[in-house]
Amino acid sequence: MPARLLALLLLCLALLPALPARAAELLVFAAASLKPALEEIAALPEARAIAALKTSYAASSALARQIDAGAPADIFISADLEWMDWLQQRGQVQADTRFVLAGNELVLVAPRDARLAFKLAPGADIAAALGEGRIALAEPGSVPAGKYAKAAFEKLGLWPQLESRYIATENVRAALALAARAEVPLAAVYRSDAVSEPAVRVIDTFPAGSHEAIAYPIAALRGRDSAATKQLLQFLRGPAAQAVLRRWGFSVAGTTP
C-alpha cells in the first residue's frame, strides 16, 4: 500500500468517533418470587449501564443445585438463608460479597372474587375454609416458601388438617397461579407475589413468630466477582433498586446475614 494512502487511512481512523464500551453481560439466578421486581430493576438505565442482565428464575433449591452442578451464573439470590449457606459450604459462593437484599412476609391468598374469610390462628378450622378444595403450597420439603408455610401451619397446629389436602408446586409463583386461576381456594405465597397478581386477594398474614424471618441473601459466585458484578451488587443494595423492591411488596434489608 502506498505510503500516502496508508497515511490517509490512518488519519480517517483517528477521526472516527470512539465506540461506546459494551456493557458486561451477567447471568443472575434468582428465586422465582423476585421476577417482577428484578425485571423492573434490570430495565433501569443505571443497571443497564453496568451490565446486560440475563436472568433465570426458579425455586431457590433448584437454582442452588444447578449452580453446584456447574451452571455459569454470576450472582445468586435465594429466598432463604439455607440454600445460600449450602452453596457457601460447598465453596461456590464469594463470601465477602454476600448480604441480605430484602425481606418478605408470608400471606394466605384466595381468588379475588372468592367469598371467603379466614383468620390464621391456633386451632382454626382451615379444612372448613377449603371445603372440597386443596391449598397450594410451594414444595414444602425443599422450596423456601413451602418450608416457611409448613413451619407456620405446624406452629399454629393446623398442619394435621392440611398434610393430605395440599398441592405441592415447583415454586411459589406456580402456587400463586393456581389461586389466580381459581383452581384452588387458598394458597400460601409471599406478600410480593400477592402484590404482583391482581387476580388474588390477601385473606390473612401469617403471624411473624410462626416461621423464620424471610430473608433474601445475595452473593457473587466463586470466580465471578468481577468489577461489573461488584458494581451490580452495590447498585442492588442502593436506593433506586430498593425502592423498586418496596413497590413490589418486599421489605428492605441490606444487612449481613
C-alpha positions as CSV (number, residue, x, y, z in Angstrom):
1,M,0.0,0.0,0.0
2,P,1.5,3.4,-1.0
3,A,2.7,5.5,2.0
4,R,0.3,8.3,1.1
5,L,-2.7,6.1,1.0
6,L,-1.7,4.4,4.3
7,A,-1.3,7.9,6.0
8,L,-4.8,8.9,4.7
9,L,-6.3,5.7,6.1
10,L,-4.7,6.2,9.5
11,L,-6.0,9.8,9.6
12,C,-9.5,8.7,8.8
13,L,-9.4,6.0,11.5
14,A,-8.2,8.6,14.0
15,L,-11.1,10.9,13.2
16,L,-13.7,8.2,13.8
17,P,-15.7,8.7,17.0
18,A,-14.8,6.2,19.7
19,L,-17.3,3.4,20.0
20,P,-19.1,3.2,23.4
21,A,-17.8,0.5,25.6
22,R,-20.1,-2.5,25.6
23,A,-21.7,-3.3,28.9
24,A,-20.7,-6.5,30.6
25,E,-23.2,-9.4,30.4
26,L,-24.1,-11.0,33.7
27,L,-26.3,-14.0,34.5
28,V,-28.4,-13.8,37.6
29,F,-30.0,-16.9,39.2
30,A,-32.9,-15.6,41.3
31,A,-35.7,-17.0,43.4
32,A,-39.0,-17.1,41.4
33,S,-40.7,-14.6,43.8
34,L,-38.2,-11.9,42.7
35,K,-39.2,-12.0,39.0
36,P,-41.5,-8.9,38.7
37,A,-39.2,-6.7,40.8
38,L,-35.9,-7.9,39.3
39,E,-37.2,-7.4,35.8
40,E,-38.0,-3.8,36.5
41,I,-34.7,-3.3,38.2
42,A,-32.8,-4.8,35.2
43,A,-34.5,-2.3,32.9
44,L,-33.4,0.7,34.9
45,P,-30.8,2.8,33.0
46,E,-28.4,2.6,35.9
47,A,-28.5,-1.2,35.9
48,R,-28.2,-1.3,32.1
49,A,-25.1,0.9,32.2
50,I,-23.4,-1.7,34.5
51,A,-24.4,-4.9,32.6
52,A,-26.8,-6.5,30.3
53,L,-28.6,-8.8,32.7
54,K,-29.7,-12.3,31.9
55,T,-32.0,-13.9,34.5
56,S,-33.1,-17.4,35.4
57,Y,-35.9,-17.8,37.8
58,A,-36.9,-21.0,39.7
59,A,-37.1,-22.3,43.2
60,S,-34.0,-21.5,45.2
61,S,-33.4,-25.2,45.8
62,A,-33.4,-25.9,42.0
63,L,-31.1,-23.0,41.3
64,A,-28.6,-23.9,44.0
65,R,-28.3,-27.4,42.7
66,Q,-27.8,-26.1,39.2
67,I,-25.0,-23.9,40.4
68,D,-23.4,-26.7,42.3
69,A,-23.6,-28.8,39.1
70,G,-21.7,-26.1,37.2
71,A,-24.3,-23.7,35.8
72,P,-22.4,-20.5,34.8
73,A,-24.3,-18.0,36.9
74,D,-22.5,-14.8,38.2
75,I,-24.9,-13.9,41.0
76,F,-27.3,-16.0,43.1
77,I,-30.3,-14.6,45.1
78,S,-32.0,-17.1,47.3
79,A,-35.4,-16.9,49.1
80,D,-33.9,-18.3,52.3
81,L,-30.5,-18.5,54.1
82,E,-30.4,-22.3,54.0
83,W,-29.7,-22.7,50.3
84,M,-27.1,-19.9,50.2
85,D,-25.5,-21.5,53.2
86,W,-25.5,-24.8,51.4
87,L,-23.7,-23.3,48.4
88,Q,-21.3,-21.4,50.6
89,Q,-20.3,-24.6,52.5
90,R,-19.6,-26.2,49.1
91,G,-17.2,-23.4,48.2
92,Q,-19.5,-22.0,45.5
93,V,-20.0,-18.5,47.0
94,Q,-17.7,-15.5,47.2
95,A,-18.5,-15.0,50.8
96,D,-17.2,-11.4,51.1
97,T,-19.8,-10.2,48.6
98,R,-22.8,-11.7,50.5
99,F,-25.5,-9.7,52.1
100,V,-29.3,-9.8,52.6
101,L,-31.0,-8.0,49.7
102,A,-34.6,-7.9,51.1
103,G,-37.2,-9.4,53.3
104,N,-40.8,-10.5,52.8
105,E,-43.9,-11.7,54.5
106,L,-45.9,-14.9,54.1
107,V,-49.6,-14.5,53.3
108,L,-52.7,-16.6,52.6
109,V,-54.4,-15.6,49.4
110,A,-57.7,-16.6,47.7
111,P,-59.1,-15.9,44.2
112,R,-60.1,-12.3,44.0
113,D,-63.8,-13.0,43.7
114,A,-64.0,-15.7,46.3
115,R,-66.4,-15.1,49.2
116,L,-64.1,-16.5,51.8
117,A,-63.0,-15.2,55.2
118,F,-60.4,-16.9,57.4
119,K,-58.2,-15.9,60.2
120,L,-54.9,-17.7,60.8
121,A,-55.0,-18.6,64.5
122,P,-54.1,-21.7,66.6
123,G,-56.6,-24.4,66.1
124,A,-58.6,-22.6,63.4
125,D,-60.8,-24.8,61.1
126,I,-58.9,-24.3,57.8
127,A,-60.4,-27.6,56.5
128,A,-63.8,-25.9,56.5
129,A,-62.4,-22.9,54.6
130,L,-61.0,-25.3,51.9
131,G,-64.3,-27.1,51.5
132,E,-63.8,-29.7,48.8
133,G,-60.7,-27.9,47.5
134,R,-57.0,-28.0,48.4
135,I,-54.4,-25.5,49.4
136,A,-51.5,-24.7,47.0
137,L,-48.0,-24.6,48.6
138,A,-44.6,-24.5,47.1
139,E,-43.0,-27.9,47.7
140,P,-42.7,-27.9,51.5
141,G,-39.8,-30.3,51.6
142,S,-37.3,-28.1,49.8
143,V,-38.7,-24.8,48.4
144,P,-38.4,-21.9,50.8
145,A,-41.9,-20.6,50.5
146,G,-43.3,-24.1,51.1
147,K,-40.9,-24.7,54.1
148,Y,-42.0,-21.4,55.7
149,A,-45.7,-22.3,55.2
150,K,-45.4,-25.8,56.6
151,A,-43.5,-24.5,59.6
152,A,-46.2,-21.8,60.2
153,F,-49.0,-24.3,59.9
154,E,-47.3,-26.6,62.3
155,K,-46.7,-23.8,64.8
156,L,-50.4,-22.9,64.6
157,G,-51.4,-26.6,64.9
158,L,-53.1,-26.6,61.5
159,W,-50.8,-29.0,59.6
160,P,-52.8,-32.1,60.5
161,Q,-55.7,-30.7,58.6
162,L,-53.6,-30.0,55.6
163,E,-51.0,-32.7,55.2
164,S,-53.3,-34.6,52.8
165,R,-55.0,-31.5,51.4
166,Y,-52.2,-29.6,49.7
167,I,-50.9,-29.4,46.1
168,A,-47.1,-29.0,46.0
169,T,-45.9,-26.8,43.2
170,E,-42.3,-26.4,41.9
171,N,-42.1,-22.8,43.1
172,V,-44.2,-20.1,44.8
173,R,-45.2,-18.4,41.6
174,A,-46.8,-21.7,40.5
175,A,-48.8,-21.8,43.7
176,L,-49.9,-18.2,43.1
177,A,-51.0,-19.1,39.6
178,L,-53.3,-21.8,40.9
179,A,-55.1,-19.4,43.1
180,A,-55.2,-16.7,40.4
181,R,-56.9,-19.2,38.1
182,A,-59.3,-20.2,40.9
183,E,-58.1,-23.8,40.7
184,V,-57.6,-23.8,44.5
185,P,-59.5,-21.9,47.2
186,L,-56.3,-20.9,49.1
187,A,-52.6,-20.6,48.5
188,A,-49.7,-19.7,50.8
189,V,-47.4,-17.2,49.0
190,Y,-45.2,-14.2,49.7
191,R,-46.7,-10.7,50.0
192,S,-44.7,-9.7,47.0
193,D,-46.5,-12.3,44.9
194,A,-49.9,-11.1,46.1
195,V,-48.9,-7.5,45.1
196,S,-48.0,-8.6,41.6
197,E,-51.2,-10.6,40.9
198,P,-54.5,-8.7,40.7
199,A,-56.5,-11.9,40.4
200,V,-55.9,-12.8,44.1
201,R,-56.6,-11.1,47.4
202,V,-54.9,-11.5,50.7
203,I,-57.0,-13.3,53.3
204,D,-54.6,-13.0,56.2
205,T,-50.9,-12.6,57.0
206,F,-49.1,-15.4,58.8
207,P,-48.1,-14.3,62.3
208,A,-44.4,-13.2,62.4
209,G,-43.5,-15.7,65.1
210,S,-44.9,-18.7,63.2
211,H,-42.0,-19.1,60.9
212,E,-38.4,-17.9,60.5
213,A,-37.9,-14.4,59.2
214,I,-37.9,-14.4,55.4
215,A,-34.6,-13.2,54.0
216,Y,-33.2,-13.0,50.5
217,P,-29.4,-13.4,50.6
218,I,-27.5,-12.4,47.5
219,A,-23.8,-13.0,46.6
220,A,-21.4,-13.3,43.7
221,L,-20.5,-16.9,42.9
222,R,-16.9,-18.3,43.1
223,G,-14.7,-16.8,40.5
224,R,-17.4,-14.4,39.3
225,D,-16.6,-11.4,41.5
226,S,-15.7,-9.1,38.5
227,A,-15.8,-5.3,38.6
228,A,-19.2,-5.4,36.9
229,T,-20.5,-8.0,39.4
230,K,-19.4,-5.9,42.3
231,Q,-20.9,-2.7,40.8
232,L,-24.2,-4.5,40.2
233,L,-24.3,-5.8,43.8
234,Q,-23.7,-2.3,45.1
235,F,-26.4,-0.9,42.9
236,L,-28.9,-3.6,44.1
237,R,-28.4,-2.5,47.7
238,G,-28.8,1.2,46.8
239,P,-31.8,3.4,46.9
240,A,-33.1,3.0,43.3
241,A,-33.2,-0.8,43.4
242,Q,-34.5,-0.9,47.0
243,A,-37.3,1.5,46.0
244,V,-38.4,-1.0,43.3
245,L,-38.3,-3.9,45.8
246,R,-40.5,-1.9,48.2
247,R,-43.0,-1.2,45.5
248,W,-43.4,-4.9,44.8
249,G,-44.1,-5.7,48.4
250,F,-40.6,-6.6,49.7
251,S,-39.2,-5.1,52.8
252,V,-35.7,-3.6,52.8
253,A,-32.9,-5.4,54.5
254,G,-29.4,-4.8,53.2
255,T,-27.7,-6.3,56.3
256,T,-25.1,-9.1,56.6
257,P,-26.7,-12.5,57.4
